[in-house]
Amino acid sequence: PAYVKTFQGPPHGIQVERDKLNKYGRGLLGCTIKPKLGLS
């Protein structure tokens, strides 16, 4: 909560990130399923 009050936000928007990564129309995050998660 105290951190949220001091955080000013990112210096630029999502469009700049999409331009840098050349990724449009889909999510930018991904994950890896690791064997230690207990999934069978």
LODO-399606 format. One record per residue (C-alpha): x, y, z. Coordinates in pm, 1 decimal. Layout:
        c1        c2        c3
         X         Y         Z
...
END
This chain:
        c1        c2        c3
       0.0       0.0       0.0
     272.4     252.7      82.4
     464.7     155.5    -230.3
     158.6     211.2    -448.9
     140.5     571.8    -332.0
     502.7     636.8    -430.9
     497.0     450.4    -763.7
     458.7     696.8   -1050.3
     392.5     435.5   -1316.7
     598.8     335.6   -1617.3
     777.7     607.6   -1816.4
     592.8     510.0   -2136.7
     285.0     317.2   -2240.5
     207.3     -26.0   -2374.7
     223.5      91.3   -2734.7
     594.9     172.8   -2697.7
     658.5    -176.5   -2557.5
     462.9    -337.0   -2841.4
     660.5    -132.6   -3094.3
     992.9    -239.9   -2937.0
     894.0    -607.4   -2934.5
     701.2    -593.8   -3262.8
     413.9    -783.6   -3095.5
      59.6    -673.5   -3171.3
    -280.7    -823.6   -3099.8
    -167.8   -1075.8   -2837.9
     -40.1   -1095.9   -2483.4
     317.3   -1009.8   -2393.1
     357.7   -1245.7   -2097.9
     430.1   -1615.4   -2095.4
     507.5   -1891.0   -1848.8
     693.2   -2217.8   -1833.1
     548.0   -2526.8   -1665.9
     816.1   -2673.4   -1444.0
     819.0   -3035.0   -1324.9
     831.2   -2935.8    -957.0
     479.5   -2786.2    -970.3
     317.0   -3126.3    -911.8
     125.0   -3132.7   -1238.2
      56.8   -3477.1   -1377.3
END
